[in-house]
Amino acid sequence: MIVELSTYEARFADAVERSFRDDAIRTAVLIDDQFPDYLSMRDAAEGEFTEIERARNIYAFMQGKGLICDVHNWRAPSNADLHLLDKARKSDLILLDYQLGAAGVKAALKILRHLAVSTHFNLVVLYTAEASPKTALTVATAMRGVKPAAGALVPSAELLENAEEVLADERFSTIDAAGLRAYLTDGKTPWVANLGQALNDAQIPPQNVKPLADHVARQWIAELMDDYELATDAELPVGCAIDADQPMWVHCGSCFVAIVPKLPASSTDDEGKYVWGRLGAALREWRPNIYRLILSEIQNALELEAVAHHENWLSDELALGLGLYLLESEEAARGTVSPSDVEGAAQSLIDRFVDIIRRRLATHERISSTAIDLLGARLSNAVGQAPAGEGARLIRARELAHVPADQKVDWHKKVLPSVNAFMVSDAFRGGHITTGTVLCGPGDSFWLCASPSCDLVPREEGPILVQLMRLEKTGTPPEKFTSGEFVVLGASNDVMMLRAIHAKIRQPSLTTLVLPNGTRVNREGEAVTISGWIANGDGLRAASVVHGFPAAPDVAALAEAVMAEGNQGQDTALAAAQEPAPASGSEPEVVAIEALERPLAEPPQQADDQADPKGALPTKFMVISQLRNAFATRFLMAAGQHQSRVGVDFVDA
């Protein structure tokens, strides 16, 4: 059934208002220096608070909506300490006065920045008599933060002196609200053309226009924020609407702010209903895309699930059995296990629980109906207009993401790498490497674990062999992303593309890694590492020095010794390890077939010869990512491991 675009837009706005406001808000807190605390609301001294009736009306409305509501009075700046800020953060809705006693606007701005960087999503109604574009820009700037200018964007003192008359021009000395909004939200400087012309007229070289354009924006920010100390540690993405004739809002980090003008004291309107309605109008104006809406529905469903206590989730019998799953041996029960083993078992259990939640939410009626209804309605509309060269798929992708047709999009270098990284890889978790774990070695070399996961479960401390697939870093995205050929890692703003299959011979480059302590990882702060030797002649000889394997004249014999010592029954392929030992001074090769195309040097075993005179210390690899299961299996098959033993580990008593 075809749905008119206007009908779809109305249905979408209704869904946003319901999901982000009606279904999401369960608790509220009112913060105003002229509101008495809840316990003082009945017996406050006459004249002590000027807005008791306003507080009562809004509080009564929240109670009538079935919300748990509290009131805070923060008159002194010291009241807005971290304890109370954290209490506010735990509320779904915060009605916040812009001017809080002696602190003025500083306390409110501090609260909003704190909410923006938190992990809990909050809705804020900034209730103020100063609802204006200036207020919206001030809030957006405080929540976003501003890093100091660096590098080429720092104008020299001489340049500023030469451009003094140009910068004094009203076009550059007076805050341009629309221009500053573009700078804060998109990093754009719309005044750069006028500035360039002015610099040309003043005979100032054109290469100075960028640092001066950035300087103009920073001067506007300094004037706007006065003596408020902005956060400089991180700049958060921000969006805002500052038109005084429309609902004003700011969305930054984990916080959405509706800027709502206070009703005059003489108004007879229901103030709670007014605030609630203005919040809804701001959410409709914000218009988050369908993906944010679906995530909001998931969040709302999770809030109502009795995950920790429902008997259908965790019976006594299952709880007892999970203890056996976590503790695989008597030694583990006595606590004689490594921290990595504990972490790996815990992470595996968490993954199982999360998978249960995922399957329950995948069939959740409200989530499914919202997604199916709105997606179907949008696709029933005629395809809109977009820049030349974009087909229906790209136009629809713009429409679903709410990216306007006039906004430039780099589909090949930005969009495709971002979505492929999201689909292919995830952050590494757990206590040991497994199929699909990505390693980074010395010299910016990258490797993919391509041994079956059942062979990589840490069961003993002895050495183990792991098959690795060489990954080659590519400078630019490929023309086509071919399944099983590329590994894409990272987040949307920092994506790395690695080629796993050789571009010409269409084969993976394989080698073997000797891990002296098994597959357990080491955690050094935020870094996750694992150490071992590449299983060429030098690497296996170094392993024999450390572990006392019998002296052997060739690599094959050394590999056999490693297997006998620490890898009983493992079927891991050793083709790469059984090449002849390279002559002294020659470069080892990963596999023979790779040598047909070009030599490929292994990462150095140790850079510091004095620290390791015999080359006996293993190479340290950083564990940087983990492929999702389906993609890890693709590369396992590409490495020829699909014929290997596949083990299923049952829990036993």
C-alpha positions as CSV (number, residue, x, y, z in Angstrom):
1,M,0.0,0.0,0.0
2,I,1.4,3.4,-1.0
3,V,1.6,5.9,1.9
4,E,1.7,9.6,1.1
5,L,5.0,11.2,2.2
6,S,3.2,13.7,4.4
7,T,1.4,10.8,6.1
8,Y,4.6,8.9,6.6
9,E,6.3,12.0,8.1
10,A,3.4,12.5,10.6
11,R,3.6,8.8,11.6
12,F,7.3,9.0,12.0
13,A,7.1,12.1,14.2
14,D,4.4,10.4,16.3
15,A,6.7,7.4,16.8
16,V,9.6,9.6,17.8
17,E,7.5,11.4,20.3
18,R,6.1,8.2,21.8
19,S,9.5,6.3,21.9
20,F,11.7,9.1,23.2
21,R,9.2,10.7,25.5
22,D,6.1,8.8,26.4
23,D,7.7,5.3,26.6
24,A,11.1,6.4,27.8
25,I,10.4,8.8,30.7
26,R,9.8,7.1,34.0
27,T,11.6,9.4,36.4
28,A,11.9,13.2,36.5
29,V,13.8,15.8,38.5
30,L,13.1,19.5,38.7
31,I,16.2,21.8,39.3
32,D,15.6,25.5,39.9
33,D,16.9,27.9,42.5
34,Q,13.4,29.3,43.0
35,F,11.8,25.9,43.5
36,P,11.7,24.7,47.1
37,D,12.9,21.1,47.6
38,Y,10.1,18.6,47.8
39,L,10.2,18.4,51.6
40,S,10.0,22.2,51.9
41,M,7.2,22.7,49.3
42,R,4.4,22.9,51.9
43,D,6.1,25.0,54.6
44,A,8.5,27.3,52.8
45,A,8.8,30.7,54.3
46,E,6.9,33.5,52.5
47,G,9.1,35.2,50.0
48,E,11.9,32.6,50.3
49,F,11.0,31.2,46.8
50,T,9.4,33.1,44.0
51,E,8.1,30.2,42.0
52,I,6.4,27.8,44.5
53,E,3.2,27.7,42.4
54,R,5.1,26.9,39.2
55,A,7.0,24.1,41.0
56,R,3.7,22.7,42.4
57,N,2.0,22.7,39.0
58,I,4.8,21.0,37.2
59,Y,5.3,18.5,40.0
60,A,1.6,17.7,40.1
61,F,1.6,17.1,36.3
62,M,4.5,14.7,36.5
63,Q,2.8,12.8,39.4
64,G,-0.3,12.6,37.3
65,K,1.6,11.1,34.4
66,G,2.7,8.3,36.8
67,L,6.3,9.5,37.0
68,I,8.6,9.4,40.0
69,C,9.5,13.0,40.5
70,D,11.9,14.9,42.7
71,V,12.8,18.6,43.2
72,H,16.3,20.1,43.8
73,N,17.2,23.6,44.9
74,W,20.8,24.4,43.8
75,R,21.3,28.0,44.9
76,A,25.0,27.8,45.7
77,P,27.5,26.7,43.0
78,S,28.8,24.1,45.5
79,N,25.5,22.3,45.4
80,A,26.1,21.2,41.9
81,D,28.7,18.6,43.0
82,L,29.4,15.3,41.3
83,H,27.1,13.4,43.7
84,L,24.1,15.5,42.8
85,L,25.1,15.6,39.2
86,D,25.1,11.8,39.2
87,K,21.7,11.8,40.8
88,A,20.4,14.0,38.1
89,R,22.0,11.8,35.4
90,K,20.0,8.8,36.6
91,S,16.7,10.7,35.9
92,D,15.1,10.2,32.5
93,L,13.9,13.8,32.3
94,I,15.5,16.8,33.9
95,L,13.7,20.2,34.0
96,L,16.6,22.6,34.4
97,D,16.6,26.3,35.1
98,Y,19.2,28.2,33.1
99,Q,20.1,30.7,35.8
100,L,20.9,28.8,39.1
101,G,21.4,31.3,41.9
102,A,24.9,32.9,42.4
103,A,26.4,30.6,39.7
104,G,24.4,32.2,36.9
105,V,24.4,30.0,33.8
106,K,27.7,28.3,34.7
107,A,26.1,25.6,36.9
108,A,23.5,24.7,34.2
109,L,26.2,24.5,31.5
110,K,28.4,22.3,33.7
111,I,25.5,20.0,34.3
112,L,24.7,19.8,30.6
113,R,28.4,18.9,29.7
114,H,28.4,16.3,32.4
115,L,25.2,14.7,30.9
116,A,26.6,14.9,27.4
117,V,29.7,12.8,28.2
118,S,27.8,10.2,30.4
119,T,26.6,6.8,29.1
120,H,23.0,7.3,30.2
121,F,20.7,9.1,27.7
122,N,18.9,12.0,29.3
123,L,16.2,14.4,28.1
124,V,16.5,17.9,29.4
125,V,14.0,20.8,29.3
126,L,16.1,24.0,29.7
127,Y,13.3,26.1,31.1
128,T,14.3,29.7,30.8
129,A,13.1,33.3,30.2
130,E,16.1,33.6,28.0
131,A,15.1,31.2,25.3
132,S,17.0,32.6,22.3
133,P,19.4,31.7,19.5
134,K,22.3,33.0,21.7
135,T,21.2,30.6,24.5
136,A,21.0,27.7,22.1
137,L,24.5,28.4,20.8
138,T,25.9,28.8,24.3
139,V,24.5,25.5,25.3
140,A,25.7,23.7,22.2
141,T,29.2,25.1,22.6
142,A,29.4,24.2,26.3
143,M,28.2,20.6,25.6
144,R,30.4,20.1,22.6
145,G,33.7,21.5,24.1
146,V,36.4,23.2,22.0
147,K,39.9,21.8,21.6
148,P,42.7,24.4,21.3
149,A,43.8,25.3,17.7
150,A,46.7,23.3,16.5
151,G,49.2,23.1,13.7
152,A,48.4,25.1,10.5
153,L,45.2,26.6,12.1
154,V,47.2,28.7,14.6
155,P,47.8,32.2,13.1
156,S,51.0,33.8,14.0
157,A,51.1,37.0,16.0
158,E,52.5,38.8,12.9
159,L,49.6,37.6,10.8
160,L,47.0,38.7,13.4
161,E,48.7,42.1,13.5
162,N,48.7,42.5,9.7
163,A,45.0,41.4,9.5
164,E,43.8,43.5,12.4
165,E,41.8,45.9,10.3
166,V,40.2,43.0,8.3
167,L,39.2,41.2,11.5
168,A,37.7,44.4,12.9
169,D,35.2,44.4,10.0
170,E,31.7,43.9,11.4
171,R,31.2,40.8,9.2
172,F,34.0,39.1,11.2
173,S,33.9,40.8,14.6
174,T,30.1,40.4,15.2
175,I,28.8,36.9,16.0
176,D,27.1,35.4,13.0
177,A,24.7,32.9,14.6
178,A,24.0,30.8,11.5
179,G,27.7,30.8,10.7
180,L,28.8,29.7,14.2
181,R,26.2,27.0,14.2
182,A,27.7,25.6,10.9
183,Y,31.1,25.7,12.6
184,L,30.0,23.9,15.7
185,T,28.0,21.2,13.9
186,D,29.9,20.6,10.7
187,G,33.2,22.4,11.1
188,K,32.3,24.7,8.2
189,T,33.3,28.4,7.9
190,P,30.7,30.0,5.6
191,W,32.4,33.4,6.0
192,V,35.6,32.2,4.4
193,A,34.7,33.6,1.0
194,N,34.1,37.1,2.3
195,L,37.2,36.9,4.5
196,G,39.3,35.7,1.5
197,Q,38.1,38.7,-0.5
198,A,38.9,41.1,2.3
199,L,42.4,39.6,2.7
200,N,43.0,40.0,-1.0
201,D,41.9,43.7,-0.8
202,A,44.4,44.1,2.1
203,Q,47.1,42.4,0.0
204,I,47.5,39.5,2.6
205,P,48.5,36.2,0.9
206,P,45.5,33.9,0.4
207,Q,47.1,30.9,2.2
208,N,46.3,32.7,5.4
209,V,42.6,32.5,5.0
210,K,42.0,29.1,6.8
211,P,43.8,30.0,10.1
212,L,42.1,33.4,10.1
213,A,38.7,31.9,9.4
214,D,39.2,29.5,12.3
215,H,40.4,32.4,14.5
216,V,37.2,34.3,13.7
217,A,35.1,31.4,15.0
218,R,37.2,31.1,18.1
219,Q,36.8,34.8,18.8
220,W,33.0,34.5,18.5
221,I,33.1,31.5,20.9
222,A,35.2,33.5,23.4
223,E,32.7,36.4,23.3
224,L,29.7,34.0,23.6
225,M,31.0,32.1,26.5
226,D,32.4,35.1,28.4
227,D,34.4,33.7,31.4
228,Y,32.9,30.2,31.3
229,E,35.7,27.6,31.2
230,L,35.0,25.3,28.2
231,A,36.0,21.6,28.2
232,T,39.1,21.2,26.0
233,D,39.7,17.5,26.4
234,A,37.3,16.3,23.8
235,E,34.9,17.7,21.2
236,L,31.6,15.8,20.9
237,P,29.5,15.8,17.8
238,V,26.6,18.3,18.2
239,G,23.4,19.1,16.4
240,C,21.1,22.1,17.1
241,A,18.2,24.1,15.9
242,I,18.5,27.8,16.8
243,D,15.6,29.5,15.0
244,A,13.6,31.4,17.6
245,D,10.4,30.8,15.5
246,Q,10.7,27.1,15.8
247,P,11.3,24.6,18.7
248,M,14.9,25.1,19.7
249,W,17.0,22.0,20.6
250,V,20.5,20.8,21.1
251,H,21.6,17.1,20.8
252,C,25.1,16.3,22.0
253,G,26.6,13.0,23.1
254,S,24.1,11.3,25.5
255,C,21.9,14.3,26.0
256,F,19.0,16.0,24.2
257,V,18.0,19.5,25.3
258,A,14.8,21.2,24.5
259,I,15.1,24.9,25.1
260,V,11.7,26.1,26.3
261,P,10.6,29.6,27.2
262,K,9.1,30.0,30.6
263,L,5.4,30.9,30.7
264,P,4.8,34.3,32.2
265,A,3.6,34.2,35.9
266,S,0.2,35.6,34.8
267,S,-0.5,32.7,32.5
268,T,-3.4,30.4,33.3
269,D,-2.1,27.5,31.2
270,D,-1.4,24.1,32.7
271,E,2.4,24.6,33.0
272,G,3.2,20.9,33.2
273,K,1.2,20.1,30.1
274,Y,2.9,23.1,28.4
275,V,6.4,21.8,29.2
276,W,5.5,18.3,28.1
277,G,4.1,19.5,24.8
278,R,7.1,21.7,24.1
279,L,9.4,18.8,24.7
280,G,7.4,16.7,22.3
281,A,7.6,19.5,19.7
282,A,11.4,19.7,20.0
283,L,11.7,15.9,19.6
284,R,9.6,16.0,16.4
285,E,11.7,18.9,15.1
286,W,14.9,17.0,15.9
287,R,13.7,14.1,13.7
288,P,16.3,11.4,14.5
289,N,16.6,8.8,11.7
290,I,14.9,5.4,11.7
291,Y,18.0,3.6,13.1
292,R,18.1,5.8,16.2
293,L,14.4,5.2,16.6
294,I,14.8,1.4,16.5
295,L,17.6,1.7,19.1
296,S,15.3,3.7,21.3
297,E,12.6,1.0,21.0
298,I,15.2,-1.6,22.0
299,Q,16.3,0.5,25.0
300,N,12.7,0.9,26.1
301,A,12.1,-2.8,25.9
302,L,15.2,-3.6,27.9
303,E,14.0,-1.3,30.7
304,L,10.9,-3.5,31.1
305,E,12.6,-6.9,31.0
306,A,13.2,-8.7,34.3
307,V,16.5,-10.0,33.1
308,A,18.2,-10.6,36.4
309,H,15.3,-12.2,38.3
310,H,12.8,-13.9,36.0
311,E,12.7,-17.7,36.5
312,N,12.4,-18.3,32.8
313,W,15.8,-16.7,32.4
314,L,17.8,-18.3,35.2
315,S,16.4,-21.4,37.0
316,D,18.3,-22.9,40.0
317,E,19.3,-25.9,37.8
318,L,20.7,-23.7,35.1
319,A,22.6,-21.6,37.7
320,L,24.2,-24.7,39.2
321,G,25.2,-26.0,35.7
322,L,26.7,-22.6,34.8
323,G,29.1,-23.1,37.7
324,L,30.4,-26.3,36.1
325,Y,30.7,-24.4,32.8
326,L,32.8,-21.7,34.4
327,L,35.0,-24.2,36.4
328,E,36.3,-26.8,34.0
329,S,38.6,-28.5,36.5
330,E,39.2,-29.1,40.2
331,E,42.1,-26.7,39.9
332,A,39.9,-24.0,38.6
333,A,37.5,-24.6,41.5
334,R,40.4,-24.1,43.9
335,G,41.3,-20.8,42.3
336,T,44.6,-22.0,40.7
337,V,43.8,-20.5,37.3
338,S,45.2,-17.5,35.4
339,P,43.3,-14.1,35.3
340,S,43.0,-14.6,31.6
341,D,41.2,-17.9,32.1
342,V,38.8,-16.2,34.5
343,E,38.2,-13.4,32.1
344,G,37.7,-15.7,29.2
345,A,35.1,-17.8,31.0
346,A,33.2,-14.8,32.3
347,Q,33.2,-13.2,28.8
348,S,31.9,-16.4,27.2
349,L,29.1,-16.5,29.7
350,I,28.2,-12.9,29.2
351,D,28.1,-13.5,25.4
352,R,25.6,-16.3,26.0
353,F,23.4,-14.1,28.2
354,V,23.5,-11.3,25.7
355,D,22.6,-13.7,22.9
356,I,19.5,-14.7,24.9
357,I,18.5,-11.1,25.3
358,R,19.1,-10.5,21.5
359,R,16.8,-13.4,20.6
360,R,14.1,-12.1,22.8
361,L,14.3,-8.6,21.5
362,A,14.5,-9.7,17.9
363,T,10.8,-10.8,18.1
364,H,9.6,-8.1,20.5
365,E,6.3,-6.9,19.1
366,R,6.7,-3.1,19.6
367,I,10.2,-3.1,18.2
368,S,9.2,-5.2,15.2
369,S,6.0,-3.3,14.5
370,T,7.7,0.1,14.6
371,A,10.6,-0.9,12.3
372,I,8.4,-2.8,9.8
373,D,5.7,-0.2,9.7
374,L,7.9,2.8,9.2
375,L,10.4,1.1,6.8
376,G,7.5,-0.2,4.7
377,A,5.8,3.1,4.6
378,R,9.0,4.9,3.6
379,L,9.8,2.5,0.8
380,S,6.3,2.9,-0.6
381,N,7.0,6.5,-1.4
382,A,8.4,7.6,-4.7
383,V,12.2,7.8,-4.8
384,G,13.3,11.4,-4.2
385,Q,15.9,13.6,-5.9
386,A,19.6,13.4,-5.3
387,P,22.9,14.5,-6.9
388,A,23.6,13.3,-10.4
389,G,25.0,9.8,-10.6
390,E,23.3,8.4,-7.5
391,G,20.9,5.6,-8.1
392,A,17.8,4.5,-6.2
393,R,19.8,2.6,-3.5
394,L,21.9,5.7,-2.6
395,I,18.9,8.0,-2.6
396,R,17.0,5.6,-0.3
397,A,20.0,5.4,2.0
398,R,20.0,9.2,2.2
399,E,16.3,9.2,3.0
400,L,16.5,6.6,5.7
401,A,19.5,8.3,7.3
402,H,17.9,11.8,7.0
403,V,20.9,13.1,5.0
404,P,19.7,15.9,2.7
405,A,20.2,15.7,-1.1
406,D,22.5,18.7,-1.1
407,Q,24.9,17.3,1.4
408,K,28.1,15.9,-0.1
409,V,28.6,12.2,0.7
410,D,31.8,10.2,0.0
411,W,30.1,6.8,-0.6
412,H,33.3,5.0,-1.6
413,K,35.9,6.3,0.9
414,K,33.7,7.0,3.9
415,V,30.3,5.2,3.8
416,L,31.2,1.8,2.5
417,P,34.3,1.3,4.8
418,S,32.2,2.4,7.8
419,V,29.3,0.0,7.2
420,N,31.6,-2.9,6.4
421,A,33.6,-2.3,9.6
422,F,30.3,-2.4,11.5
423,M,29.3,-5.7,9.8
424,V,32.7,-7.5,9.8
425,S,34.5,-6.7,13.1
426,D,34.1,-6.0,16.8
427,A,36.2,-5.1,19.7
428,F,38.3,-8.0,21.1
429,R,36.9,-9.4,24.4
430,G,37.8,-12.4,26.4
431,G,41.0,-14.0,27.8
432,H,42.4,-15.9,24.7
433,I,42.8,-15.5,21.0
434,T,40.5,-17.4,18.7
435,T,39.5,-17.8,15.1
436,G,39.2,-14.4,13.5
437,T,41.4,-12.5,16.1
438,V,43.4,-9.8,14.4
439,L,47.0,-9.1,15.5
440,C,49.4,-6.3,14.9
441,G,53.1,-7.1,14.9
442,P,56.3,-5.1,14.7
443,G,56.7,-2.9,11.6
444,D,53.0,-2.4,11.3
445,S,52.4,-6.0,10.1
446,F,48.9,-7.5,10.5
447,W,47.8,-11.1,11.0
448,L,44.6,-13.0,11.3
449,C,44.2,-16.2,13.4
450,A,43.1,-18.9,11.0
451,S,43.1,-22.0,13.2
452,P,39.9,-23.6,14.4
453,S,38.6,-22.1,17.6
454,C,38.4,-25.5,19.3
455,D,42.2,-25.8,18.9
456,L,42.7,-22.4,20.5
457,V,40.9,-23.0,23.8
458,P,43.6,-22.7,26.5
459,R,43.8,-26.0,28.3
460,E,47.5,-26.1,29.2
461,E,50.4,-23.7,29.6
462,G,52.7,-25.4,27.1
463,P,53.5,-24.0,23.6
464,I,50.9,-24.2,20.9
465,L,51.0,-23.6,17.1
466,V,48.5,-21.2,15.6
467,Q,48.1,-20.7,11.8
468,L,48.2,-17.0,10.8
469,M,47.0,-15.4,7.6
470,R,49.0,-12.3,6.5
471,L,46.9,-9.1,6.1
472,E,48.2,-6.3,3.9
473,K,47.2,-2.8,4.7
474,T,45.6,-1.0,1.8
475,G,45.8,2.8,1.4
476,T,42.4,3.3,-0.3
477,P,39.1,1.3,-0.4
478,P,38.8,-1.3,-3.2
479,E,36.5,-0.7,-6.1
480,K,34.4,-3.6,-4.9
481,F,34.3,-5.1,-1.4
482,T,34.6,-8.9,-2.1
483,S,33.5,-11.3,0.6
484,G,36.4,-13.3,2.0
485,E,39.0,-10.9,0.5
486,F,39.1,-7.9,2.8
487,V,39.1,-7.4,6.5
488,V,37.6,-4.0,7.6
489,L,38.3,-2.9,11.2
490,G,37.5,0.0,13.4
491,A,34.7,2.6,14.1
492,S,33.0,5.0,11.7
493,N,35.6,7.7,12.1
494,D,38.7,5.5,12.1
495,V,38.4,2.6,9.7
496,M,41.3,0.3,8.6
497,M,41.1,-1.9,5.5
498,L,43.3,-5.0,5.2
499,R,43.6,-7.4,2.2
500,A,43.6,-11.1,3.2
501,I,43.8,-12.6,-0.3
502,H,46.7,-11.8,-2.7
503,A,45.4,-9.6,-5.5
504,K,47.1,-11.6,-8.3
505,I,47.5,-15.2,-7.2
506,R,44.1,-15.2,-5.3
507,Q,45.6,-17.2,-2.4
508,P,46.1,-16.3,1.3
509,S,49.7,-15.9,2.7
510,L,50.0,-18.4,5.5
511,T,52.5,-18.8,8.3
512,T,52.5,-20.4,11.7
513,L,53.0,-18.8,15.1
514,V,54.5,-20.6,18.1
515,L,52.9,-19.4,21.4
516,P,55.1,-20.4,24.3
517,N,52.4,-19.9,26.9
518,G,49.3,-21.0,24.9
519,T,46.6,-18.7,23.6
520,R,46.0,-16.6,26.7
521,V,46.4,-12.9,26.2
522,N,48.1,-10.4,28.5
523,R,46.5,-7.1,29.5
524,E,48.8,-4.1,30.1
525,G,46.4,-1.3,30.9
526,E,44.2,-0.8,27.9
527,A,46.6,-2.8,25.6
528,V,46.0,-6.5,25.0
529,T,49.0,-8.5,23.8
530,I,50.3,-12.0,23.1
531,S,53.8,-13.1,22.4
532,G,55.3,-15.8,20.3
533,W,57.7,-16.8,17.5
534,I,57.0,-16.9,13.8
535,A,57.6,-20.6,12.9
536,N,60.5,-20.2,10.5
537,G,63.9,-21.5,11.1
538,D,65.0,-18.7,13.4
539,G,61.8,-18.6,15.3
540,L,61.6,-22.3,16.0
541,R,65.2,-22.4,17.1
542,A,64.5,-19.5,19.5
543,A,61.6,-21.5,20.9
544,S,63.9,-24.5,21.3
545,V,66.4,-22.4,23.3
546,V,63.7,-21.2,25.7
547,H,61.8,-24.5,26.1
548,G,64.6,-26.9,25.9
549,F,63.3,-28.8,22.8
550,P,65.9,-31.4,21.5
551,A,68.4,-29.9,19.1
552,A,67.1,-30.5,15.5
553,P,68.8,-29.9,12.1
554,D,65.7,-28.6,10.3
555,V,62.5,-26.8,10.8
556,A,60.3,-29.8,10.4
557,A,61.9,-31.6,13.3
558,L,61.7,-28.5,15.5
559,A,58.0,-28.2,14.6
560,E,57.5,-31.8,15.5
561,A,59.2,-31.2,18.9
562,V,56.9,-28.2,19.6
563,M,53.8,-30.3,18.8
564,A,54.9,-33.1,21.0
565,E,55.7,-30.8,23.9
566,G,52.6,-28.6,24.0
567,N,50.0,-29.4,21.3
568,Q,49.0,-33.0,21.7
569,G,46.4,-34.1,19.1
570,Q,46.1,-30.7,17.4
571,D,45.4,-30.9,13.7
572,T,46.6,-27.4,12.9
573,A,48.2,-27.2,9.5
574,L,52.0,-26.9,9.5
575,A,52.7,-26.3,5.8
576,A,54.1,-22.9,6.5
577,A,56.3,-24.2,9.3
578,Q,57.9,-27.0,7.3
579,E,59.8,-25.0,4.7
580,P,63.6,-25.3,4.7
581,A,65.4,-23.1,7.2
582,P,66.7,-19.9,5.4
583,A,70.4,-19.5,5.0
584,S,72.2,-17.2,7.4
585,G,71.4,-13.6,6.6
586,S,68.6,-14.3,4.2
587,E,65.0,-13.0,4.5
588,P,62.6,-15.7,5.6
589,E,59.4,-16.1,3.5
590,V,55.9,-16.7,4.7
591,V,54.9,-19.4,2.3
592,A,56.5,-20.8,-0.9
593,I,53.7,-19.6,-3.1
594,E,54.0,-16.1,-1.9
595,A,57.7,-16.1,-2.9
596,L,56.6,-16.6,-6.6
597,E,55.2,-13.0,-6.5
598,R,57.5,-11.1,-4.1
599,P,59.6,-11.6,-1.0
600,L,57.6,-11.0,2.2
601,A,59.8,-10.4,5.3
602,E,58.6,-11.7,8.7
603,P,58.4,-9.2,11.6
604,P,61.6,-8.9,13.5
605,Q,61.8,-11.2,16.5
606,Q,63.4,-8.5,18.7
607,A,64.7,-5.0,17.8
608,D,67.1,-4.7,20.7
609,D,70.0,-7.2,20.1
610,Q,71.7,-6.4,23.4
611,A,68.5,-7.2,25.4
612,D,68.2,-10.5,23.4
613,P,71.6,-11.5,22.1
614,K,70.5,-15.0,21.0
615,G,67.1,-14.0,19.5
616,A,65.4,-16.0,22.2
617,L,62.7,-13.5,23.3
618,P,59.4,-13.8,21.5
619,T,57.8,-11.1,19.4
620,K,55.0,-9.1,21.0
621,F,51.8,-8.8,19.0
622,M,49.0,-6.4,19.8
623,V,45.5,-7.9,19.8
624,I,43.5,-5.2,18.0
625,S,40.1,-6.6,16.9
626,Q,37.9,-9.7,16.5
627,L,36.0,-10.7,13.4
628,R,32.3,-11.6,13.8
629,N,31.6,-15.3,13.6
630,A,30.4,-15.5,10.1
631,F,33.4,-13.6,8.7
632,A,35.9,-15.5,10.9
633,T,34.5,-18.7,9.4
634,R,35.0,-17.4,5.8
635,F,38.7,-16.9,6.4
636,L,39.0,-20.2,8.2
637,M,37.8,-21.9,5.1
638,A,40.0,-19.7,2.9
639,A,43.0,-21.0,4.9
640,G,42.0,-24.6,4.1
641,Q,40.9,-25.3,7.7
642,H,37.4,-26.3,6.8
643,Q,38.6,-30.0,6.7
644,S,40.0,-29.7,10.2
645,R,38.5,-31.3,13.3
646,V,35.5,-29.3,14.6
647,G,35.1,-29.8,18.3
648,V,32.0,-29.3,20.4
649,D,32.8,-28.9,24.1
650,F,30.0,-30.1,26.4
651,V,29.8,-29.3,30.0
652,D,30.6,-32.3,32.3
653,A,30.6,-32.8,36.0
